[in-house]
């Protein structure tokens, strides 16, 4: 496996890519080393289906040193199966060498969007922007990280992101996690304020743990646009069986059962 400092970069894979079927979608992939972006000179993007067939492929564009590809509406037609098992491949030329970055992807009826913005953080801590000073713009970075972590936790718990139809149910967890990241970042640079920021970080971390335990939402596993049942499920209560009998056929012919 390549070591980032040996090849001069690493790909930033934050969360699976969720692509809405029948809608244009801009997908991006960063290459970085240390704190800096590494700009590819060229590249090719390919989205592969679970059966190995190519859904779409084409040349990437480089915008702001980041490779990106515009998936068109026609590239994700109604004939394309919903679910996981899709793979994004980015063959990027960096310093004259082609390196491939891969990221798992989902095809969904609707993408799941982050239900929290910076104003929600400032509503709990009105002086937050003043406290952060010139670093206030980085609050979005903490929000992005909290949202990416939320998507990864949903995947790890067997609750696929594209099946969740109530993003507001995730609001408290995302907000508390973002605030935990914010106050943790302030520790070590505030002098006498370190104790206060440490206490606030611990407070919001505990609140995030409680919020995750209390999350309840309905899911649309068959992707018909409606909740499969009225029961609201939590993210940690299910067991995913990939080999047992199942009442659902989910995504590109993959059979799964949530007990």
Secondary structure, 3 states (H helix, E strand, C coil): CCCHHHHCCEEECCCCEEEECCCCEEEEEEEEECCEECCCCEEEEEEECCCCCEEEEEECEEECCEEEEEECHHHCCCCCCCEEEEEEEEEEEECCEEEEEEEEEEEECCCCCCCCCHHHHHHHCCCHHHHHHHHHHHHHHHHHHHHHHHHHHHHHCCCCHHHECCHHHHHHHHHHHHHHHHHHHHCCCCHHHHHHHHHHHHHHHHHHHHHHHHCCECECCCCCCCCCCCCCECCCCCCEECCCCCCEEECCCEEEEEC
